Amino acid sequence: MKTYKSLFKLYKDQPLDVVFAHFYPFARNPIEAPDYDGPFKTIAKNTLDGFEAWEFRQAKFRDKHPSTAVPKLKNYLNYTFVRLVELEQHEPGRYFISNADQEWTCFNTGLQNAYGVDLMATFQRYKPKPEALGRHDVRPDWVFKGCFATNDRQYRERFGNRICEIAWYSNDSRDFVFDTSYSLDKEAFDHLFERARDRSGLSNASDEIVRNYLRGAIENLVPKIRRNYKIAIPVYFVEEKRMQLLLPFVSASDANDVSSFVVDRDDANRSYRLKTIFDLDYAYFSARLITRPDKEWLNP
């Protein structure tokens, strides 16, 4: 499979030869603009989680992502696709399947409908209109045609009983749970100090006050995790193609303003190192690739 960079067009000037598919907007009445979120809204409504699960609950995150109604879903689908493309390079035919004439293809979204049946994103090969033949316009190779359950007629007619494998991110069980026998380095945060200052709610405080607050926040995490292992949430860091863990980090000025430390496991030193800090929305985006996050704290 071609190494596409994204499932759909992510920004205005993105080269279309690295985009997998075009998602046609849903038509509205003549006086309204087309609904470019239409295909994604339909997918969201058909998931086991329901439409509301793919919206942001907090107003500040809705304001931060105003360009789409279902930002969680679009991010999930895109990065799930990117991971599947990577896996497909090593095991062709396992993560994407096509029909006999290669005019249709699909992948497993990892989502299910209300009946617990897998939902398959389905695409038809792009065919230029007759008036466009002979031109050299660049278009995505595929066109999105729907997200169907594996027992739907539209799916069975093209792919029979075959089902693609879902995306996976690690075979090491240690990547999914914080090992409380390891230490959590509460000193090595100089590389993200300014970011931590901003997220701590202590932007006007002295460096020493900020450092003491960070040390205390980090030191209290391990006892909390011993009492509730779900506090540490596994994530797949797309940019580095590796598993990490998220740990909650609360602002000193607003208990409802939660960020997250991202930590790497260091087996040689039996410790976890601070890697960076994510805002709550980005933390959710990263975590949702692995699992539907528990609402203990990651609920933007």
C-alpha positions, -999 to 999 in steps of 0.1 A, spaced: 0 0 0 10 36 -7 23 54 24 -5 80 27 0 107 52 -36 112 62 -71 97 57 -86 130 46 -74 165 38 -61 181 70 -53 216 58 -59 238 28 -25 234 10 -19 197 18 -7 179 -13 -36 156 -24 -13 128 -36 -6 119 1 -43 120 11 -61 87 10 -97 97 3 -121 125 -4 -151 128 19 -179 145 0 -199 170 20 -236 164 26 -258 187 5 -281 211 23 -308 234 9 -296 259 -18 -291 288 6 -269 269 31 -233 259 27 -226 221 23 -220 202 55 -184 190 53 -188 173 87 -218 153 74 -200 120 68 -183 121 102 -215 130 120 -232 100 105 -204 78 116 -206 93 151 -243 86 154 -239 50 144 -212 42 170 -218 23 202 -207 55 221 -232 77 203 -228 112 188 -223 131 221 -193 110 230 -174 126 201 -181 162 211 -161 181 237 -180 186 269 -162 216 282 -169 250 265 -132 260 264 -124 229 242 -154 235 219 -141 270 214 -106 257 208 -118 234 180 -146 254 163 -141 240 128 -157 206 133 -186 192 153 -169 159 161 -132 167 166 -126 135 187 -139 113 160 -120 129 131 -87 127 150 -94 91 160 -102 80 124 -72 98 109 -46 85 133 -61 50 133 -58 50 95 -22 62 97 -13 33 121 -31 8 99 -11 20 68 21 14 88 10 -21 98 -1 -29 63 34 -24 50 46 -54 70 15 -76 65 -2 -68 33 -39 -77 31 -44 -80 68 -55 -44 76 -70 -34 43 -91 -56 21 -104 -50 -15 -130 -66 -36 -122 -88 -66 -118 -60 -92 -99 -37 -67 -125 -10 -71 -135 -11 -35 -115 -12 -3 -121 -9 34 -105 -9 69 -117 -17 104 -123 16 123 -120 -3 156 -154 11 165 -187 -8 168 -224 -1 164 -251 -3 190 -252 -40 185 -215 -46 191 -207 -52 154 -175 -39 139 -178 -7 117 -158 -8 84 -149 24 66 -156 17 30 -142 35 -1 -146 34 -39 -117 41 -63 -118 76 -76 -131 78 -112 -127 112 -129 -158 126 -147 -157 124 -185 -151 161 -188 -120 157 -167 -104 129 -187 -70 139 -201 -64 166 -175 -37 161 -149 -56 172 -118 -44 155 -87 -71 139 -66 -71 114 -37 -72 78 -49 -104 69 -31 -138 83 -22 -155 76 11 -188 57 6 -199 49 41 -191 32 74 -209 -2 74 -213 -29 99 -198 -62 88 -233 -78 86 -247 -50 64 -258 -59 29 -236 -31 14 -206 -46 30 -213 -83 23 -220 -76 -14 -184 -63 -18 -163 -81 7 -182 -112 18 -173 -126 52 -138 -111 53 -130 -87 81 -99 -66 85 -78 -66 117 -81 -37 140 -51 -14 147 -28 -25 176 -1 -4 192 20 -27 215 23 -63 224 40 -55 257 15 -56 286 39 -34 306 31 -5 283 -5 -3 295 -1 -1 333 21 20 355 46 -2 374 44 12 410 77 -5 419 94 20 396 102 55 407 88 87 391 116 112 385 104 145 401 135 165 394 141 161 356 116 186 343 139 215 333 133 208 296 96 215 301 98 240 329 82 269 310 54 247 298 48 234 333 48 270 346 21 279 322 -1 249 330 5 251 367 -15 283 371 15 299 387 27 320 357 36 350 380 53 329 407 90 325 413 109 296 397 113 281 432 76 281 440 68 265 406 95 238 411 82 230 446 46 228 433 57 204 405 77 182 428 47 179 451 23 172 422 47 145 409 54 129 443 17 125 451 10 106 418 24 72 427 3 68 459 -28 78 439 -20 52 412 -15 25 439 -51 31 450 -65 35 414 -44 21 385 -68 38 360 -53 71 368 -23 63 346 -37 61 310 -18 45 281 -13 65 249 4 60 216 26 90 208 21 92 170 50 114 163 75 90 180 56 58 173 58 46 208 37 39 239 37 62 269 16 70 299 -5 100 309 -6 112 345 -30 140 356 -16 174 365 -39 199 382 -35 237 381 -28 254 414 -53 282 406 -82 261 392 -89 225 403 -109 219 372 -80 229 349 -63 195 343 -33 189 321 -13 157 319 23 147 323 35 123 296 60 98 309 84 72 294 93 40 311 130 35 317 137 -1 325 174 3 329 169 27 358 135 13 369 119 47 367 96 69 346 109 100 330 89 132 323 87 136 285 63 165 280 30 180 291 -3 177 271 -34 199 274 -65 178 282 -78 178 246 -45 165 231 -42 140 259 -77 127 250 -68 125 213 -37 104 221 -55 81 246 -85 74 224 -64 56 199 -57 29 225 -91 27 243 -121 47 253 -107 66 283 -122 62 317 -139 95 329 -119 95 361 -101 126 349 -97 126 311 -130 140 301 -125 173 282 
